[in-house]
């Protein structure tokens, strides 16, 4: 899936760089977001709730008067921008490199059209995995092309359904494969895998 399909659009995340910290804080609370896109085209910036809180709390801790009317642009950060058509996995990797931040999404002309943060990515993986209540079957695989496909084909031939799959990175010429199947198809899937020569862990 492309990140553009799950991004938070500008109308839900855009704020003027002239907005105050108080206005940004309220918007973040109301929208349950971690960051906002600032109106700076073609390159956008973000503001994190953490940055606002650190500034306000830091002022108090150092005996200074917190200024909630300070322009939010003064706490803005430049972040990575990915194209609309980039895969969701690429956004997840970018977020992992920059904890608690967001990735801006650019349109075909390089303009910022939205942003993707952990709330959007987590919701995507929860939706596609749908593994609550599923039975997971784990088995070792040789690190050669077609091994996981052979396992999935065996399950399909047995008439069982698969909700999600996972294939680990290779270690010592082996990988670990996992399939998540509905409870009603677990016995058939297990039998099919074992018949195909896969050892369930």
MDAnalysis code that builds the backbone (N, CA, C; Angstrom):
import MDAnalysis as mda
import numpy as np

u = mda.Universe.empty(603, n_residues=201, atom_resindex=np.repeat(np.arange(201), 3), trajectory=True)
u.add_TopologyAttr("name", ["N", "CA", "C"] * 201)
u.add_TopologyAttr("resid", np.arange(1, 202))
u.add_TopologyAttr("resname", ["UNK", "UNK", "UNK", "UNK", "UNK", "UNK", "UNK", "UNK", "UNK", "UNK", "UNK", "UNK", "UNK", "UNK", "UNK", "UNK", "UNK", "UNK", "UNK", "UNK", "UNK", "UNK", "UNK", "UNK", "UNK", "UNK", "UNK", "UNK", "UNK", "UNK", "UNK", "UNK", "UNK", "UNK", "UNK", "UNK", "UNK", "UNK", "UNK", "UNK", "UNK", "UNK", "UNK", "UNK", "UNK", "UNK", "UNK", "UNK", "UNK", "UNK", "UNK", "UNK", "UNK", "UNK", "UNK", "UNK", "UNK", "UNK", "UNK", "UNK", "UNK", "UNK", "UNK", "UNK", "UNK", "UNK", "UNK", "UNK", "UNK", "UNK", "UNK", "UNK", "UNK", "UNK", "UNK", "UNK", "UNK", "UNK", "UNK", "UNK", "UNK", "UNK", "UNK", "UNK", "UNK", "UNK", "UNK", "UNK", "UNK", "UNK", "UNK", "UNK", "UNK", "UNK", "UNK", "UNK", "UNK", "UNK", "UNK", "UNK", "UNK", "UNK", "UNK", "UNK", "UNK", "UNK", "UNK", "UNK", "UNK", "UNK", "UNK", "UNK", "UNK", "UNK", "UNK", "UNK", "UNK", "UNK", "UNK", "UNK", "UNK", "UNK", "UNK", "UNK", "UNK", "UNK", "UNK", "UNK", "UNK", "UNK", "UNK", "UNK", "UNK", "UNK", "UNK", "UNK", "UNK", "UNK", "UNK", "UNK", "UNK", "UNK", "UNK", "UNK", "UNK", "UNK", "UNK", "UNK", "UNK", "UNK", "UNK", "UNK", "UNK", "UNK", "UNK", "UNK", "UNK", "UNK", "UNK", "UNK", "UNK", "UNK", "UNK", "UNK", "UNK", "UNK", "UNK", "UNK", "UNK", "UNK", "UNK", "UNK", "UNK", "UNK", "UNK", "UNK", "UNK", "UNK", "UNK", "UNK", "UNK", "UNK", "UNK", "UNK", "UNK", "UNK", "UNK", "UNK", "UNK", "UNK", "UNK", "UNK", "UNK", "UNK", "UNK", "UNK", "UNK", "UNK", "UNK", "UNK", "UNK"])
u.atoms.positions = np.array([
    [0.840, -1.187, 0.000],
    [0.000, 0.000, 0.000],
    [0.883, 1.246, 0.000],
    [0.421, 2.282, -0.684],
    [1.154, 3.537, -0.738],
    [0.855, 4.384, 0.495],
    [1.860, 5.161, 0.941],
    [1.636, 5.955, 2.138],
    [0.587, 7.038, 1.919],
    [0.401, 7.429, 0.663],
    [-0.621, 8.426, 0.375],
    [-2.022, 7.953, 0.703],
    [-2.200, 6.631, 0.755],
    [-3.523, 6.075, 1.041],
    [-3.887, 6.171, 2.515],
    [-2.905, 6.366, 3.388],
    [-3.200, 6.427, 4.809],
    [-2.705, 7.694, 5.482],
    [-2.178, 8.634, 4.693],
    [-1.640, 9.859, 5.278],
    [-2.747, 10.702, 5.903],
    [-2.352, 11.562, 6.799],
    [-3.240, 12.560, 7.369],
    [-3.220, 13.751, 6.417],
    [-4.360, 14.111, 5.819],
    [-4.363, 15.207, 4.832],
    [-4.103, 16.565, 5.476],
    [-3.732, 17.517, 4.654],
    [-3.372, 18.836, 5.156],
    [-4.499, 19.507, 5.923],
    [-5.754, 19.333, 5.485],
    [-6.852, 20.014, 6.165],
    [-7.000, 19.568, 7.621],
    [-6.406, 18.422, 7.967],
    [-6.466, 17.944, 9.350],
    [-5.146, 18.158, 10.092],
    [-4.138, 18.641, 9.398],
    [-2.838, 18.749, 10.058],
    [-2.124, 20.069, 9.816],
    [-2.726, 20.945, 9.051],
    [-2.037, 22.186, 8.675],
    [-2.260, 23.284, 9.715],
    [-1.202, 23.994, 10.036],
    [-1.314, 25.145, 10.935],
    [-0.358, 26.230, 10.449],
    [-0.762, 27.449, 10.624],
    [0.058, 28.574, 10.194],
    [1.304, 28.698, 11.067],
    [2.432, 29.093, 10.471],
    [3.645, 29.306, 11.271],
    [3.491, 30.480, 12.239],
    [2.460, 31.298, 12.044],
    [2.210, 32.433, 12.937],
    [1.348, 32.051, 14.128],
    [0.841, 30.799, 14.126],
    [0.021, 30.356, 15.258],
    [0.866, 30.327, 16.528],
    [0.217, 30.500, 17.659],
    [0.929, 30.499, 18.929],
    [1.089, 29.069, 19.444],
    [1.967, 28.905, 20.430],
    [2.140, 27.594, 21.052],
    [0.830, 27.128, 21.680],
    [0.088, 28.064, 22.242],
    [-1.195, 27.722, 22.864],
    [-2.165, 27.170, 21.828],
    [-2.226, 27.798, 20.661],
    [-3.126, 27.338, 19.599],
    [-2.700, 25.972, 19.071],
    [-1.392, 25.791, 18.903],
    [-0.886, 24.508, 18.416],
    [-1.147, 23.402, 19.427],
    [-0.925, 23.701, 20.701],
    [-1.146, 22.721, 21.768],
    [-2.606, 22.272, 21.776],
    [-3.527, 23.230, 21.673],
    [-4.954, 22.907, 21.669],
    [-5.329, 22.060, 20.464],
    [-4.774, 22.396, 19.310],
    [-5.082, 21.629, 18.104],
    [-4.561, 20.204, 18.221],
    [-3.371, 20.059, 18.767],
    [-2.792, 18.729, 18.935],
    [-3.638, 17.891, 19.879],
    [-4.115, 18.481, 20.946],
    [-4.948, 17.756, 21.904],
    [-6.273, 17.350, 21.262],
    [-6.890, 18.272, 20.550],
    [-8.192, 18.003, 19.940],
    [-8.113, 16.920, 18.882],
    [-7.010, 16.907, 18.133],
    [-6.883, 15.965, 17.016],
    [-6.158, 14.683, 17.410],
    [-5.647, 14.614, 18.653],
    [-4.892, 13.441, 19.116],
    [-3.707, 13.158, 18.192],
    [-2.998, 14.215, 17.846],
    [-1.869, 14.080, 16.938],
    [-0.572, 14.318, 17.697],
    [0.523, 13.979, 17.067],
    [1.818, 14.240, 17.673],
    [2.544, 15.378, 16.971],
    [2.063, 15.768, 15.820],
    [2.753, 16.823, 15.090],
    [1.823, 17.497, 14.102],
    [2.242, 18.638, 13.618],
    [1.475, 19.409, 12.650],
    [2.383, 19.784, 11.488],
    [1.790, 19.951, 10.341],
    [2.545, 20.465, 9.201],
    [2.414, 21.983, 9.214],
    [3.526, 22.650, 9.128],
    [3.482, 24.102, 9.052],
    [3.311, 24.549, 7.611],
    [2.660, 25.655, 7.436],
    [2.358, 26.160, 6.100],
    [3.589, 26.816, 5.487],
    [4.453, 25.974, 4.964],
    [5.672, 26.468, 4.331],
    [5.904, 25.637, 3.076],
    [5.470, 26.128, 1.966],
    [5.566, 25.379, 0.715],
    [6.822, 25.777, -0.049],
    [7.418, 24.867, -0.856],
    [6.952, 23.487, -1.049],
    [7.431, 22.533, 0.034],
    [8.307, 23.001, 0.928],
    [8.812, 22.119, 1.953],
    [8.141, 22.433, 3.278],
    [7.592, 21.419, 3.910],
    [6.902, 21.636, 5.166],
    [7.787, 21.325, 6.355],
    [7.301, 21.654, 7.528],
    [7.985, 21.331, 8.768],
    [6.957, 20.776, 9.740],
    [7.418, 20.209, 10.831],
    [6.483, 19.707, 11.822],
    [6.763, 20.335, 13.181],
    [5.761, 20.284, 14.023],
    [5.889, 20.689, 15.416],
    [5.378, 19.537, 16.258],
    [6.173, 19.123, 17.237],
    [5.774, 18.012, 18.089],
    [5.217, 18.518, 19.411],
    [4.249, 17.776, 19.922],
    [3.716, 18.105, 21.237],
    [4.848, 18.133, 22.263],
    [5.776, 17.200, 22.129],
    [6.895, 17.120, 23.060],
    [7.716, 18.406, 23.045],
    [7.923, 18.980, 21.860],
    [8.710, 20.215, 21.764],
    [8.018, 21.364, 22.492],
    [6.690, 21.427, 22.334],
    [5.933, 22.489, 22.997],
    [6.018, 22.343, 24.511],
    [5.809, 21.118, 24.986],
    [5.845, 20.873, 26.430],
    [7.237, 21.117, 27.005],
    [8.269, 20.685, 26.263],
    [9.639, 20.889, 26.748],
    [9.955, 22.374, 26.859],
    [9.477, 23.135, 25.896],
    [9.739, 24.582, 25.938],
    [9.034, 25.227, 27.117],
    [7.749, 24.925, 27.285],
    [6.982, 25.549, 28.359],
    [7.480, 25.101, 29.727],
    [7.702, 23.803, 29.886],
    [8.169, 23.290, 31.173],
    [9.594, 23.759, 31.461],
    [10.425, 23.785, 30.419],
    [11.809, 24.217, 30.598],
    [11.900, 25.657, 31.079],
    [11.011, 26.489, 30.559],
    [11.014, 27.890, 30.993],
    [10.722, 27.995, 32.474],
    [9.730, 27.236, 32.930],
    [9.348, 27.268, 34.345],
    [10.483, 26.736, 35.219],
    [11.093, 25.631, 34.785],
    [12.162, 25.015, 35.570],
    [13.369, 25.936, 35.730],
    [13.590, 26.782, 34.727],
    [14.745, 27.684, 34.783],
    [14.378, 29.067, 35.309],
    [13.221, 29.154, 35.951],
    [12.819, 30.405, 36.568],
    [12.393, 31.471, 35.588],
    [12.063, 31.072, 34.364],
    [11.630, 32.030, 33.350],
    [10.116, 31.943, 33.180],
    [9.567, 32.951, 32.596],
    [8.120, 32.972, 32.362],
    [7.823, 32.285, 31.028],
    [7.008, 31.247, 31.096],
    [6.627, 30.553, 29.865],
    [5.801, 31.482, 28.993],
    [6.060, 31.425, 27.685],
    [5.361, 32.319, 26.766],
    [4.517, 31.507, 25.781],
    [3.236, 31.275, 26.117],
    [2.368, 30.493, 25.222],
    [1.996, 31.224, 23.937],
    [2.356, 32.529, 23.869],
    [2.041, 33.292, 22.652],
    [3.197, 33.253, 21.650],
    [4.257, 32.570, 21.986],
    [5.399, 32.453, 21.076],
    [4.966, 31.771, 19.782],
    [5.409, 32.248, 18.618],
    [5.029, 31.619, 17.347],
    [5.503, 30.167, 17.283],
    [4.627, 29.300, 16.856],
    [4.945, 27.880, 16.824],
    [6.076, 27.577, 15.836],
    [6.261, 28.436, 14.841],
    [7.311, 28.212, 13.842],
    [8.703, 28.178, 14.462],
    [8.869, 28.822, 15.624],
    [10.189, 28.853, 16.255],
    [10.595, 27.489, 16.809],
    [9.646, 26.560, 16.935],
    [9.945, 25.215, 17.421],
    [9.824, 24.172, 16.319],
    [9.669, 24.640, 15.090],
    [9.453, 23.712, 13.978],
    [10.728, 22.963, 13.613],
    [10.566, 21.765, 13.078],
    [11.697, 20.929, 12.672],
    [11.501, 20.446, 11.238],
    [12.581, 20.462, 10.490],
    [12.529, 19.861, 9.162],
    [12.628, 18.348, 9.314],
    [11.845, 17.631, 8.556],
    [11.854, 16.170, 8.625],
    [11.913, 15.590, 7.222],
    [12.049, 14.296, 7.171],
    [12.145, 13.598, 5.889],
    [10.828, 13.689, 5.124],
    [10.933, 13.804, 3.815],
    [9.753, 13.828, 2.956],
    [9.807, 12.635, 2.009],
    [8.697, 11.931, 1.909],
    [8.598, 10.787, 1.016],
    [7.493, 11.027, -0.002],
    [7.646, 10.487, -1.212],
    [6.613, 10.686, -2.226],
    [5.327, 9.936, -1.897],
    [4.253, 10.427, -2.409],
    [2.915, 9.864, -2.191],
    [2.868, 8.370, -2.485],
    [3.612, 7.947, -3.527],
    [3.553, 6.553, -3.966],
    [4.514, 5.628, -3.228],
    [5.264, 6.132, -2.250],
    [6.193, 5.278, -1.518],
    [5.428, 4.235, -0.715],
    [5.990, 3.037, -0.534],
    [5.297, 2.000, 0.242],
    [5.258, 2.330, 1.725],
    [4.263, 1.806, 2.406],
    [4.099, 2.058, 3.836],
    [5.331, 1.619, 4.613],
    [5.947, 0.519, 4.189],
    [7.123, 0.010, 4.882],
    [8.242, 1.049, 4.912],
    [8.349, 1.856, 3.851],
    [9.389, 2.885, 3.807],
    [9.106, 3.981, 4.827],
    [7.828, 4.311, 5.001],
    [7.465, 5.300, 6.019],
    [7.775, 4.772, 7.410],
    [7.509, 3.489, 7.644],
    [7.791, 2.891, 8.947],
    [9.287, 2.927, 9.242],
    [10.112, 2.669, 8.240],
    [11.557, 2.715, 8.428],
    [12.011, 4.131, 8.760],
    [11.432, 5.116, 8.077],
    [11.805, 6.507, 8.339],
    [11.398, 6.924, 9.746],
    [10.227, 6.497, 10.184],
    [9.768, 6.830, 11.531],
    [10.633, 6.157, 12.587],
    [11.077, 4.942, 12.293],
    [11.924, 4.225, 13.237],
    [13.252, 4.949, 13.435],
    [13.741, 5.569, 12.352],
    [15.003, 6.310, 12.445],
    [14.823, 7.626, 13.199],
    [13.575, 8.140, 13.223],
    [13.297, 9.421, 13.866],
    [12.137, 9.233, 14.842],
    [12.387, 8.657, 15.997],
    [11.310, 8.361, 16.954],
    [10.476, 9.587, 17.311],
    [9.189, 9.358, 17.456],
    [8.232, 10.382, 17.897],
    [8.044, 11.499, 16.884],
    [8.445, 11.284, 15.673],
    [8.279, 12.335, 14.677],
    [7.321, 11.885, 13.586],
    [7.382, 12.531, 12.471],
    [6.487, 12.194, 11.372],
    [7.240, 12.282, 10.061],
    [6.629, 11.777, 9.034],
    [7.173, 11.862, 7.686],
    [6.194, 12.677, 6.857],
    [6.710, 13.679, 6.174],
    [5.846, 14.458, 5.287],
    [5.662, 13.723, 3.965],
    [4.522, 13.924, 3.359],
    [4.196, 13.264, 2.094],
    [4.124, 14.320, 1.006],
    [4.832, 14.087, -0.089],
    [4.855, 15.059, -1.185],
    [4.047, 14.562, -2.371],
    [3.469, 15.517, -3.086],
    [2.706, 15.206, -4.285],
    [3.624, 15.097, -5.493],
    [3.030, 15.005, -6.674],
    [3.822, 14.783, -7.890],
    [4.698, 15.963, -8.254],
    [4.392, 17.149, -7.729],
    [5.207, 18.328, -8.028],
    [6.102, 18.712, -6.857],
    [6.225, 17.833, -5.865],
    [7.092, 18.086, -4.729],
    [6.458, 18.853, -3.595],
    [5.187, 19.240, -3.752],
    [4.514, 19.997, -2.701],
    [4.054, 19.067, -1.575],
    [4.028, 19.584, -0.365],
    [3.572, 18.799, 0.776],
    [2.059, 18.641, 0.706],
    [1.595, 17.404, 0.809],
    [0.155, 17.133, 0.720],
    [-0.389, 16.481, 1.987],
    [0.484, 16.109, 2.919],
    [0.021, 15.489, 4.155],
    [1.188, 14.976, 4.962],
    [0.873, 14.208, 6.003],
    [1.928, 13.614, 6.795],
    [1.489, 12.254, 7.309],
    [2.492, 11.459, 7.637],
    [2.253, 10.126, 8.198],
    [3.061, 10.018, 9.484],
    [2.397, 9.646, 10.560],
    [3.054, 9.419, 11.838],
    [2.757, 8.007, 12.316],
    [3.204, 7.690, 13.523],
    [2.964, 6.349, 14.056],
    [1.488, 5.992, 14.152],
    [0.582, 6.929, 14.489],
    [-0.837, 6.542, 14.558],
    [-1.349, 5.960, 13.248],
    [-0.960, 6.583, 12.109],
    [-1.418, 6.084, 10.812],
    [-0.764, 4.750, 10.457],
    [0.537, 4.636, 10.692],
    [1.240, 3.392, 10.361],
    [0.750, 2.236, 11.226],
    [0.586, 2.485, 12.523],
    [0.104, 1.424, 13.410],
    [-1.292, 0.959, 13.019],
    [-2.155, 1.885, 12.664],
    [-3.509, 1.524, 12.254],
    [-3.477, 0.663, 10.997],
    [-2.569, 0.990, 10.082],
    [-2.450, 0.215, 8.846],
    [-2.056, -1.231, 9.148],
    [-1.014, -1.400, 9.968],
    [-0.560, -2.761, 10.255],
    [-1.590, -3.543, 11.071],
    [-2.318, -2.864, 11.947],
    [-3.369, -3.544, 12.690],
    [-4.460, -4.033, 11.752],
    [-4.797, -3.215, 10.761],
    [-5.847, -3.585, 9.819],
    [-5.436, -4.744, 8.918],
    [-4.201, -4.699, 8.408],
    [-3.820, -5.747, 7.461],
    [-3.490, -7.056, 8.162],
    [-2.982, -6.965, 9.375],
    [-2.648, -8.209, 10.066],
    [-3.897, -8.904, 10.586],
    [-4.759, -8.147, 11.280],
    [-5.992, -8.715, 11.808],
    [-5.727, -10.071, 12.451],
    [-4.735, -10.131, 13.330],
    [-4.302, -11.424, 13.856],
    [-4.867, -11.743, 15.230],
    [-5.740, -10.872, 15.733],
    [-6.338, -11.156, 17.034],
    [-7.176, -12.432, 16.934],
    [-6.867, -13.402, 17.748],
    [-7.599, -14.666, 17.733],
    [-7.088, -15.655, 16.715],
    [-6.120, -15.242, 15.884],
    [-5.592, -16.158, 14.866],
    [-4.585, -17.123, 15.493],
    [-4.423, -18.276, 14.840],
    [-3.431, -19.264, 15.265],
    [-2.178, -19.054, 14.437],
    [-1.018, -18.941, 15.084],
    [0.199, -18.749, 14.298],
    [1.001, -20.043, 14.268],
    [1.448, -20.381, 13.086],
    [2.245, -21.574, 12.838],
    [3.613, -21.132, 12.349],
    [4.652, -21.473, 13.095],
    [6.013, -21.051, 12.762],
    [6.838, -22.253, 12.321],
    [7.675, -22.060, 11.310],
    [8.467, -23.164, 10.778],
    [9.743, -22.621, 10.149],
    [10.855, -23.369, 10.232],
    [12.107, -22.940, 9.607],
    [12.045, -23.131, 8.094],
    [12.746, -22.252, 7.396],
    [12.788, -22.296, 5.933],
    [14.230, -22.161, 5.469],
    [14.551, -22.792, 4.364],
    [15.844, -22.571, 3.750],
    [15.851, -21.212, 3.075],
    [16.989, -20.549, 3.084],
    [17.095, -19.220, 2.483],
    [17.276, -19.325, 0.975],
    [16.269, -19.878, 0.323],
    [16.270, -20.001, -1.139],
    [14.938, -19.501, -1.674],
    [14.919, -18.989, -2.893],
    [13.688, -18.440, -3.451],
    [12.560, -19.480, -3.505],
    [11.362, -19.022, -3.218],
    [10.183, -19.858, -3.390],
    [9.772, -20.694, -2.205],
    [10.535, -20.654, -1.099],
    [10.202, -21.498, 0.048],
    [8.889, -21.078, 0.712],
    [8.720, -19.788, 0.947],
    [7.482, -19.316, 1.567],
    [6.305, -19.514, 0.618],
    [6.551, -19.309, -0.655],
    [5.482, -19.512, -1.641],
    [5.021, -20.962, -1.643],
    [5.952, -21.887, -1.469],
    [5.600, -23.313, -1.437],
    [4.739, -23.622, -0.206],
    [5.075, -22.992, 0.921],
    [4.295, -23.194, 2.132],
    [2.875, -22.647, 1.971],
    [2.774, -21.457, 1.399],
    [1.459, -20.854, 1.197],
    [0.622, -21.649, 0.204],
    [1.274, -22.186, -0.813],
    [0.548, -22.988, -1.790],
    [-0.007, -24.265, -1.150],
    [0.777, -24.864, -0.252],
    [0.323, -26.071, 0.443],
    [-0.918, -25.773, 1.282],
    [-0.915, -24.614, 1.950],
    [-2.067, -24.230, 2.768],
    [-3.281, -23.962, 1.886],
    [-3.062, -23.295, 0.775],
    [-4.162, -23.000, -0.143],
    [-4.754, -24.279, -0.718],
    [-3.897, -25.228, -1.063],
    [-4.385, -26.496, -1.620],
    [-5.228, -27.258, -0.607],
    [-4.980, -27.001, 0.696],
    [-5.751, -27.674, 1.744],
    [-7.067, -26.943, 2.033],
    [-7.281, -25.821, 1.342],
    [-8.523, -25.070, 1.524],
    [-8.547, -24.183, 2.749],
    [-7.390, -23.926, 3.330],
    [-7.318, -23.062, 4.515],
    [-6.981, -21.630, 4.099],
    [-7.375, -20.699, 4.930],
    [-7.133, -19.287, 4.647],
    [-5.934, -18.787, 5.459],
    [-5.305, -17.732, 4.975],
    [-4.172, -17.118, 5.673],
    [-4.485, -15.648, 5.880],
    [-4.378, -15.192, 7.133],
    [-4.634, -13.781, 7.432],
    [-3.390, -12.924, 7.247],
    [-2.236, -13.457, 7.617],
    [-0.995, -12.694, 7.517],
    [0.182, -13.655, 7.503],
    [1.321, -13.160, 7.022],
    [2.545, -13.963, 6.997],
    [3.711, -13.121, 7.482],
    [4.749, -13.792, 7.938],
    [5.971, -13.104, 8.350],
    [7.157, -13.955, 7.936],
    [8.170, -13.320, 7.365],
    [9.386, -14.008, 6.954],
    [10.570, -13.262, 7.545],
    [11.346, -13.944, 8.392],
    [12.456, -13.295, 9.086],
    [13.646, -13.063, 8.155],
    [14.604, -12.292, 8.634],
    [15.869, -12.126, 7.923],
    [16.656, -13.435, 8.010],
    [17.463, -13.738, 6.997],
    [18.218, -14.996, 7.025],
    [19.324, -14.998, 8.079],
    [19.512, -16.142, 8.698],
    [20.606, -16.337, 9.654],
    [21.155, -17.744, 9.450],
    [22.425, -17.804, 9.063],
    [23.042, -19.106, 8.855],
    [22.368, -19.935, 7.774],
    [21.875, -19.282, 6.751],
    [21.234, -19.999, 5.646],
    [19.802, -20.408, 5.912],
    [19.233, -19.970, 7.029],
    [17.851, -20.313, 7.369],
    [17.031, -19.055, 7.655],
    [15.753, -19.169, 7.425],
    [14.808, -18.130, 7.806],
    [13.716, -18.766, 8.662],
    [12.966, -17.916, 9.334],
    [11.814, -18.388, 10.082],
    [10.563, -17.847, 9.410],
    [9.671, -18.757, 9.053],
    [8.414, -18.357, 8.430],
    [7.266, -18.531, 9.405],
    [6.329, -17.600, 9.384],
    [5.158, -17.692, 10.252],
    [3.915, -17.349, 9.447],
    [2.878, -18.141, 9.630],
    [1.589, -17.842, 9.011],
    [0.548, -17.721, 10.113],
    [-0.358, -16.788, 9.936],
    [-1.463, -16.592, 10.878],
    [-2.738, -17.044, 10.184],
    [-3.399, -18.031, 10.758],
    [-4.590, -18.614, 10.133],
    [-5.761, -18.569, 11.106],
    [-6.996, -18.506, 10.600],
    [-8.167, -18.543, 11.479],
    [-8.218, -19.865, 12.232],
    [-8.744, -19.876, 13.438],
    [-8.798, -21.112, 14.239],
    [-9.441, -22.278, 13.510],
    [-10.465, -21.986, 12.729],
    [-11.178, -23.075, 12.044],
    [-10.350, -23.729, 10.939],
    [-9.296, -23.053, 10.481],
    [-8.463, -23.630, 9.430],
    [-7.096, -24.072, 9.906],
    [-6.847, -23.943, 11.229],
    [-5.518, -24.220, 11.776],
    [-5.088, -25.669, 11.593],
    [-5.991, -26.616, 11.868],
    [-5.641, -28.036, 11.764],
    [-5.285, -28.405, 10.330],
    [-6.068, -27.916, 9.380],
    [-5.820, -28.217, 7.976],
    [-4.506, -27.598, 7.513],
    [-4.234, -26.355, 7.968],
    [-3.003, -25.674, 7.578],
    [-1.787, -26.387, 8.151],
    [-1.865, -26.789, 9.413],
    [-0.758, -27.498, 10.048],
    [-0.468, -28.806, 9.318],
    [-1.521, -29.567, 9.030],
    [-1.349, -30.851, 8.349],
    [-0.749, -30.659, 6.958],
    [-1.186, -29.598, 6.265],
    [-0.685, -29.338, 4.922],
    [0.793, -28.963, 4.951],
    [1.183, -28.167, 5.922],
    [2.588, -27.771, 6.032],
    [3.473, -28.977, 6.354],
    [3.022, -29.791, 7.279],
    [3.808, -30.967, 7.646],
    [3.902, -31.955, 6.491],
    [2.838, -32.106, 5.745],
    [2.846, -32.999, 4.575],
    [3.830, -32.491, 3.523],
    [3.955, -31.140, 3.432],
    [4.869, -30.544, 2.465],
    [6.310, -30.546, 2.939],
    [6.546, -31.068, 4.153],
    [7.913, -31.186, 4.649],
    [8.357, -30.088, 5.584],
    [7.441, -29.224, 6.020],
    [7.791, -28.157, 6.945],
    [7.571, -28.615, 8.387],
    [8.530, -28.325, 9.248],
    [8.444, -28.731, 10.647],
    [7.922, -27.578, 11.479],
    [6.741, -27.736, 12.070],
    [6.147, -26.681, 12.878],
    [6.900, -26.584, 14.205],
    [7.326, -25.381, 14.554],
    [8.074, -25.176, 15.790],
    [7.114, -25.171, 16.988],
])
